Amino acid sequence: MTRLGLIVFAVGSLLLSGRASAMPVDLIDEDFNAVNSGVGAVDFSGFGGTPFSVTEGSVDLFGNGFVDFFPANELHVHLDGQGSLGVSRFETGALVLPPGDYKLTFDIAGSQSPEDPMGPNTPDSATLIFNGFAPEVFTLADDAPFQTITRDYFIGAPTTGTLAFIEFDGANQEGLLLDNVRLQHQAIPEPATAALVMLGASCLLLRRKRVRRPLA
């Protein structure tokens, strides 16, 4: 098959598939290590400079030598702050969400508390809510180490939404630990746009080929 034929074949395949992926873009990439100048604190709310804020209850900032069960993780968020007696809600502001594929990753661990008033190794839970998708509950034992969670979503039309981590049982001040939250967006160009680009490239190649052809 000629080079032009290959390009035409590729354009046809693109039109039939209806999708062509662009490079992913980070909408959120937060490890919390720079928060509060790297210093841990209880009942912390000063998350300016990050996409997150405490909109209900309280959270703690653990690590860097302060209630530091995971030194390698530096700072991370304890989702059930010491001053919380009910729901604690840790969420972003309104996110502009264009159509496309989304990949969310984050690390969670158990509270690591040996003094849980509910008893040793009692599970703790947190609820993830993203945009209009169904909430998802994550439950881990107190001594569960950090683990990476990955979720994929598809949004078909432009919208705005939030990403929230919610601790509903705040009575014991023992909640899950959260770190390394990343949300990536991968746009899906219109097939016709991508096809026009490829057709334009094929025309350029054909023109260059004709220009280079020696005269008879």
Residue, then its C-alpha position, 0 to 999 in steps of 0.5 A: m500500500t502506498r503512503l497516501g493509501l495508508i493515510v486514507f486508510a487511517v482517516g477512514s478508521l478514525l471516522l469509523s472509530g469515532r474517537a481519538s485520544a489526546m494527551p492527558v492533563d492533570l486537573i488535580d495533582e496534590d500530595f499535601n507536602a507543601v501545606n502549612s509549610g510542611v508542618g503537621a497540625v490537628d483540626f487543620s483548615g488552611f489548605g489554600g494553594t491546594p484544590f481542597s478545603v474543609t467544608e464540614g467538620s474537621v481534618d488533621l494534617f499528619g506526617n513529617g514527625f507529627v503523628d507520623f505513621f508513614p514517614a515516606n508519605e510526608l504530609h497526609v490528611h487524617l479525614d476525621g479531625q480531633g475536633s470533629l463530632g460528626v461528618s467531616r467533608f474534605e472536598t474541592g471547589a467547583l471543577v470545570l469538567p470538559p467531555g472526555d475520559y477521567k482517571l482518579t488515583f489516590d492513596i488511603a490507609g487505616s487510621q493506625s490508631p491503637e487507641d480507637p475507642m471502638g476497639p483495636n483494629t476496628p474498620d474505618s470508612a470514608t465515602l468518595i463522591f465525584n461529580g454526579f457518579a454514584p458514591e463509593v465507600f472505602t472501609l479499611a482496618d485501623d492497621a491497613p497500610f497505604q494502598t493506591i485506588t484507581r477509578d476511571y470515569f467518562i463525562g459526555a458533556p461539559t459540566t462542573g462538579t466537585l471531588a469529595f472525601i467524606e467521613f460520616d462517623g466522626a464520633n471517635q476521631e479515628g478516620l482514614l488517611l488520604d494522600n497523593v490525589r490525582l485527577q487526569h482528564q483526557a480529551i476526545p477530539e471530534p472525529a471530523t477534526a482529527a480526520l481533517v488534520m490527517l487529510g491535510a497531511s496527506c495532501l501535503l505529502l502528495r503535493r511534495k511528491r509531485v513537486r519532487r518528481p523530475l521533469a520528463 
